[in-house]
Amino acid sequence: MLTVRDLVALPKPRITMMVLVTAAGGMWLAPGSLDLRSVAVMLLTTGMVVGAANTLNCYLERDSDRLMARTANRPLPDQRLQPSWALVLGIAMGLFAVPTLTLAVNPMTGLLGAIALVSYVAIYTPMKQHTPAALFVGALPGALPPLMGWTAVTGSIAAPGLVLFGVLFFWQIPHFIAISVFRQDEYERAGLKVLPSVRGIRTAKVQATLYAGALWAVSLLLVPYGLAGTLYLVAALGLGGYFFWTAVRGFWVEDDDAWAKKMFVASLIYLTALFAALILDAL
């Protein structure tokens, strides 16, 4: 039976809201300003781009989702909705959002939105069936929203906007590696190629540590570029060190799943606290 609740679940509203927060952060930090109408259009269309990507992802992965406990209850694998609903809804949102973003905000932001949508749906989603390198492709659309927020205000890509992109990009790697470790059995059952399954747990830990270290370094660049001050600098140093140390500890723990769950929680604490410090510093 078709329900509004199931239709709303397809764009994954919680993920979409998190993405919109990063896009709004990019607008907040960019030099210049937008009128209220432009801000509303930017957030609405960006949300629709993300929602379209998520909905089409649900359509394409409906069979593998049925094999994983965390996704089996979604509307499509649970057969509460016909797949055609997701296909039509996802295409409709994408066809409306990208041109509107291009015409009502600016062409650069529209181009980035198109890249995010296409790379997530047409490259990342099918790539997950073949190689763990999909993780790095998937990090691209996940990191674009703060850069889109920046370009919405400035109309162009600049180094500070790329730093915001870098923070989200490097954060996603250890975050999703942690998930792939403690949900490794589910991913294997669904036929998805993740790093610990293909390259081994140790390689996954090495990658998580390297990218946590890169994240620590990149996050500090917001200070010399003038987007943040002392409060943020202290927070970034402390939070980055905490996240990096959590990754390093994985090399001498006996319970890999327990470490991965701690790494996952640490990633959420890190990103939330870092953006809170950034906002407080800007205020």
BATORGU-162910 format. One record per residue (C-alpha): x, y, z. Coordinates in steps of 0.05 Angstrom, whole numbers, plus 5000, padded with zeros to 4 digits. Layout:
<sites>
XYZ
...
</sites>
This chain:
<sites>
500050005000
502850674979
504051155037
506951855041
511651615095
514851115047
515551634992
518852115040
523651565063
526451474992
530652124992
533451935061
531352585096
536352525154
542252475107
539453035064
538753495124
545953355145
548353535075
544254175075
547654385140
554454335106
551854715045
549155265090
555955285125
559355405058
554555995044
555656265114
563256265108
563756525037
565357265027
559157655006
551857505018
545557244986
538557514993
533557075030
530256844966
536856594936
538656245001
531955885001
532555684928
539755444939
537855004998
531454744966
534754544900
540954264934
536453854978
532853594917
539453414883
541453014945
534452714949
534552514876
541352174885
538851804946
532351594914
535651334851
540750974895
534850634930
532150424862
538750144837
540549784902
533749514920
535948784911
542348844951
538849255005
534348645016
540448255039
542748745093
539448825161
540249575163
536949685095
532049095089
526349505118
526850065067
520550155024
523349814961
526749194990
520749095036
516249154975
511949695005
513050114942
513649924869
520750084842
517650524788
515651034842
522951134862
525251174790
520251694770
521052104834
528652094830
528852304757
523652844767
527353154826
533953144788
530953444725
527854004765
533454144814
539554194769
536754694718
533555104773
540055124812
543655334748
538855884728
536456144796
543156114833
548956084783
551955624730
557955404772
553455164829
548954814779
554954464748
557354214816
550353964832
550153584766
556953284780
554753064849
548352744823
551552384763
557752144800
553551854857
548351514816
551951314752
558951184778
559151054853
552950634860
554550104807
562050144823
560649874893
559149194862
566149144832
571549504873
572749814941
575450424904
568150634899
569150914969
573551474942
568851624884
562951654932
566652154976
566552664918
559052804917
558852774993
564053324997
561153794943
555454124982
559754605024
563454794960
556654894927
554855354985
561255744972
560055814897
552756004909
555256644941
561656774901
559956464834
566856144829
571355614860
576855884906
582055574952
578055675017
572055334985
576454754965
578854695037
571654615059
570854085005
577253745030
574853705102
568553335081
572252895031
577752655078
572752565135
568452085095
574051575083
575351365155
567951445171
565750945118
571650485129
569350415201
562350225178
565049725128
569049375183
563449255233
558349115177
563148715134
558948085135
552748465111
556548795054
559448125032
552547805034
549848364990
555648284940
558648974954
566149034951
568849395012
576049515034
576549015092
573548455050
577948564988
584448835017
584048605090
582748935157
589949185165
589749555098
583049855119
586150105184
592150395146
587450775099
583251025157
589351275193
592351615132
585951985116
584752175188
591652485188
590352845122
583753095151
587353375212
592153755168
586954015118
582254255173
587654725200
588055085132
581555455147
585455895195
590856185147
585456275095
581756725143
575456315152
576756155225
580656415285
583556195351
577455835378
576855405317
584355285314
584455005385
578354575370
581154315304
587754135337
584453765394
578953425353
583753235297
588552935347
582952545381
580352265314
587352095289
589151745355
582651335351
584851095282
591950935305
589450525364
586350035315
593249725303
593749415371
586649245390
584148525390
576848665374
576448985305
568949085308
569349445374
574849905347
570850045284
564650235324
568950705367
571850995303
564851105275
562451465338
568951875339
567652095267
560752355285
563352715347
569053015307
564853295250
559353565295
564153895343
568654175288
562854515252
560054775319
566955085334
567055375264
560255695273
561855955343
568456245318
564956595260
559756885308
</sites>
